[in-house]
Amino acid sequence: MNPRPAIFLDRDGVLIEESHYLGSRDRVRLVPGAAEAVAALNRAGWPVVVVTNQSGVGRGLFSYESVGEVHAHIAAQLATFGAAVAAFYFCPHHPEAEVAAYRAECDCRKPRPGMLLAAIDDLGLDPVGSWMIGDRVSDLEAGAAVGARTILVRTGYGCRVDTAALDRTGFNLELVAADLADAVAKCGLAEPLKHVA
């Protein structure tokens, strides 16, 4: 099977509203228009993969299992819009984690690309044809590290990112969008993929 491109999404501030150290499904709120955007991506043939740093696990603020419960709740909410995520990947580590088992300089915590590489391997994805959409520079750096094109959204922490300063570093930012729905519209990502059956 030929590798297929995908849309990698950060979770907090892109798909759901930023809620500092979210460990409970009760605090999950979809970003307005995000579910519809994911549904449009699905219809166009894009696998949508969520890649999210969750250092709250390592900090002892919530359990590893609670992250899975949050993801199951997000998936259920998306399903009511006819939208689906192909897979959720998360990193529980932090170099200064309170929980010793998660205290690590790992390869999966963005800006390192470990979660994306795992998804590429697990799901048979083409990184060069893919996009990474995030609200932090670390999201964009992780995407760029695997050869994906990058989009910054101004939801979540994206409203604080100085794109002029980012440009001065030579980082190749494809687009700045108001939110996920705007990113999908501006890049024509809802158009059917020609090579997807």
C-alpha positions in Angstrom: 0.0 0.0 0.0 1.3 3.4 -0.9 1.8 5.8 2.0 -0.9 8.4 2.3 -0.6 12.0 3.5 -2.3 13.0 6.8 -3.3 16.0 8.8 -1.6 16.1 12.2 -3.4 18.3 14.7 -2.3 19.5 18.1 -5.1 19.0 20.6 -5.4 21.8 23.1 -6.0 25.2 21.5 -6.6 23.7 18.0 -9.2 20.9 18.3 -10.5 21.7 21.8 -10.3 25.0 23.7 -7.2 25.5 25.8 -7.8 24.5 29.4 -4.6 24.5 31.4 -3.7 20.9 32.2 -6.9 19.3 31.1 -7.4 15.9 32.8 -11.1 15.7 32.9 -13.7 15.1 30.2 -16.0 17.6 31.9 -13.7 20.5 30.8 -13.6 19.5 27.1 -15.0 22.1 24.8 -14.5 21.8 21.0 -13.1 24.9 19.3 -16.1 26.4 17.3 -16.0 25.0 13.8 -13.3 22.4 14.6 -15.5 19.4 14.4 -17.0 20.5 11.0 -13.4 21.1 9.8 -12.4 17.5 10.8 -15.5 16.1 9.1 -14.6 18.0 5.9 -11.0 16.6 6.1 -12.5 13.1 6.5 -14.7 13.5 3.5 -11.7 14.6 1.4 -9.8 11.5 2.4 -7.3 12.8 4.9 -6.5 10.7 7.9 -6.6 13.1 10.9 -4.1 12.3 13.7 -3.9 14.1 17.0 -0.5 14.6 18.6 -0.4 16.2 22.0 2.0 16.9 24.8 0.4 15.9 28.1 3.0 16.7 30.8 0.2 16.9 33.4 0.6 13.1 33.7 4.3 13.5 34.5 3.5 16.4 36.9 1.1 14.2 38.8 -2.0 16.4 38.0 -4.0 13.6 36.3 -3.5 9.9 35.4 -2.3 8.3 32.2 -5.7 6.6 31.9 -7.6 9.9 32.2 -5.9 11.1 29.0 -7.5 8.2 27.2 -10.9 9.0 28.7 -10.6 12.6 27.5 -9.7 11.3 24.0 -12.6 8.9 24.0 -14.9 11.8 25.0 -13.5 14.0 22.2 -14.0 11.2 19.7 -17.6 10.8 20.8 -18.2 14.6 20.4 -16.7 14.6 17.0 -18.8 11.6 15.9 -21.9 13.7 16.4 -20.7 15.9 13.6 -19.8 12.9 11.4 -16.1 13.5 12.2 -13.4 11.1 13.2 -9.7 11.0 14.4 -7.7 8.1 13.0 -5.5 8.0 16.1 -4.6 10.0 19.2 -0.9 10.1 20.3 0.2 11.8 23.5 3.4 12.3 25.4 3.2 12.1 29.2 6.8 13.0 29.8 8.6 16.1 31.1 12.3 16.6 32.0 11.2 17.9 35.4 8.2 15.6 36.0 7.1 15.0 39.6 6.3 11.3 38.8 9.7 9.6 38.3 8.4 7.2 35.7 7.7 10.1 33.4 10.8 12.2 34.1 12.6 12.0 30.8 14.2 13.9 27.9 12.1 11.8 25.5 11.8 11.7 21.7 8.0 12.1 21.7 7.6 15.5 23.5 7.1 18.2 20.8 9.1 19.9 19.4 10.7 16.5 18.9 8.9 14.4 16.2 8.5 11.1 18.0 4.7 11.0 18.1 4.5 11.9 14.4 7.1 9.3 13.5 5.1 6.7 15.4 1.9 7.6 13.6 3.8 7.6 10.2 5.0 4.0 11.0 1.7 2.8 12.5 -0.6 4.2 9.9 1.5 4.0 6.8 1.6 7.8 6.3 3.5 10.0 3.8 5.0 12.8 5.9 6.1 15.0 3.0 2.5 15.2 1.7 1.2 15.9 5.2 0.3 19.0 7.2 0.9 19.8 10.9 -1.6 22.3 12.4 -0.8 23.8 15.8 -1.0 26.8 18.0 2.6 26.7 19.3 6.0 26.9 17.6 6.9 23.5 19.1 4.0 22.0 17.1 5.3 23.5 13.9 8.9 22.4 14.6 7.7 18.8 15.1 5.9 18.9 11.8 8.8 20.4 10.0 11.1 17.8 11.4 9.3 15.0 9.5 8.9 17.1 6.3 5.3 18.1 6.8 4.0 21.6 5.8 3.0 23.7 8.8 0.1 26.0 9.7 -0.2 28.1 12.8 -3.7 28.8 14.1 -4.4 31.9 16.3 -6.7 29.9 18.7 -5.2 28.7 22.0 -1.6 30.0 22.5 -1.4 30.8 18.8 -2.5 34.4 19.5 0.8 34.9 21.4 3.1 33.7 18.7 5.3 36.4 17.1 5.3 35.2 13.5 7.7 38.0 12.4 10.3 36.7 14.9 9.6 33.2 13.6 10.2 34.3 10.1 13.5 35.8 11.1 14.7 32.4 12.3 14.2 31.1 8.7 11.4 28.8 9.7 9.2 28.0 6.7 5.7 28.7 8.0 3.2 27.8 5.3 0.2 29.7 6.7 -1.3 31.6 9.6 -5.0 31.0 10.0 -7.6 32.2 12.5 -8.6 28.7 13.5 -8.7 25.1 12.2 -11.7 25.8 10.0 -10.0 28.8 8.4 -6.8 26.7 7.8 -8.8 23.9 6.1 -10.6 26.5 3.9 -7.5 28.6 3.0 -5.4 25.6 2.0 -8.2 23.8 0.1 -7.8 20.8 2.3 -11.5 19.9 2.0 -11.0 19.2 -1.7 -10.9 15.4 -2.4 -7.4 13.9 -2.5 -6.8 12.7 -6.0 -4.8 9.6 -5.0 -7.1 8.4 -2.2 -9.6 5.8 -3.3 
